[in-house]
Amino acid sequence: MMSCDIPVYTTAAAAATTDIILWYQLWHIIRVFNGPDYTEKSYSPLQIHKYHVIHCVLTSDGSRLIATSMDGKASVVDTQTGRLLTYHQQPSDVGMRAACLSSYDHLAAFGACDGTIAIMEMDTYKTLKTMSVNDDETILALCFTPDTHWLLSGHSVTGDIRVWNAQYLSNKPAAVQMTAHEMGTQFLQISPKYKGKPGESNDGVQFVSGGADCLIHIWSISYDDVTSPRLSKLNTLVGHTGPVYCVKYNSTGETLVSCGGDFTVRLWNMDGECIFVNVEAHTSFINSLAFSADDKQIYTCSCDRTVKVWGVTDTLNLRGEYFIKI
């Protein structure tokens, strides 16, 4: 058990190794823990940013992490050694907010507080494209379609979801622009059912969004080599009484887990039914969560300065197993 006076901002779990990555809302430190015993890595804590670390994602094998910071940088770090591999510097030095990886970790995308999006090739760490969307809007969320052809972005002011051609990213208008959430689209994730394999159909690829309006939407995006993508809203999940900060699919894409400003953790099925709610999960905002690789645990991270590990039972109830006091 560890203690500190800085609220934990968020957490992530590697898809293959269930390593837990922790970092702080009001500090520039990243702390890295191993699962399942939750021992801290020997090189942790990492201090590679000057200002607040806002978001972090892991490659599918857990070997690298990407962190975005208010110092205008997105860093790539080796999780085995803690070595800084490279970083993307925002030209205007404005804070970096969102980050995502494509299928098979070929590309990374970063979103900034001035509405700028950048795409980096993960093999060479070369920045391939940059684009300015809107100086007045922060990019809060990003995700690639499974074949990496399209990039979806979530916006702060309009609450839009916009769809961009990731192969020809430019300052041209988005291929699709749709208002999704009032007061901001906070989170986006493509369903893991779709792998982006050659020959896989792109008709009806599902993704989920969470918003500051307390709602969760399940969407479908369809596209081919000729027409622009088409977005359809399939369902709206109602239950949260505060902003929804994070929504994650389990590995099969059959269950969603969500958290937010109402201090609760909720489990949902694809019919839109809330099948479990933990009303006493934390005593402050729950900023992020993640399923473990085997879907048997959920990690939640809160401004109450705790990271909690929950066991998921056969009936999809949550039982508290362990917690780390930060």
Buried (B, 14 or more C-beta within 10 A) or exposed (E): EEEBEBBBBBBBBBBEBBBBBBBBBEBBBBBBBBBBEBEBBEBBBBEBBEEBBBBBBBBBEBBBBBBBBBBBBBBBBEBEEBEEBBBBBBEEEBBBBBBBBBBBBEBBBBBBBBBBBBBBEBEEEEBEBBBBBBEEBBBBBBBBBBBBBBBBBBBBEBBBBBBBBBEEBEEEEBBBBBEBBEBBBBBBBBBBEBEBEEEEEBEEBBBBBBBBBBBBBBBBBBBEEEEEBBBEEBBEBEBBEBBBBBBBBBBEBEBBBBBBBBBBBBBBEBEBEBBBBBEEBBEBBBBBBBBBBEBBBBBBBBBBBBBBBBBBEEEBEBEEEBBBEB
